[in-house]
């Protein structure tokens, strides 16, 4: 997955560089070159999926092949290894 600076769309970066640098050299935020729609199957049985499964499916397109799937799953398990409440804000809608 490639990213570009929101200050200069001609400045491109891969996932690793975007994450490690945080900001582009022009101080712009990195933004994905493409935002892929999650498939309908992602939302099927959503409430029965673990937070790890949801996070993996949501982020894997943005990482591409830069991190092996197994390693990405381990990173997610380590990163999300805490409880976080989902607070209802409307019908079928919540926020962290």
C-alpha positions, 0 to 999 in steps of 0.5 A: 500500500502506498501513501501520500502526503496531504500537503503534497500528493507527489510525495509518496511513501510505503507503509513502513516509512509512513508509520516510522516517520509519522509525518511526511518531510513537508509536515503533511499527514500520510494518507492511503493512496486507495481506501478499499471498501470492506466486503459485505462478509466483513459485517456478517456476524460482526458481533460474534467476531473478536476485536482482534479479528475485526482489527486484522480485517480492517487494517490488512489492506493498509499494510499490504504485504509489508508485514506477514499475516501471522506477524500482523495478527501477533502485533494486533493481539499485543496492541489490543491486549486490554479491555475497552468499552464500547459506549452506545451513541445511537441505534446500532452505533457505538464509540470507544 
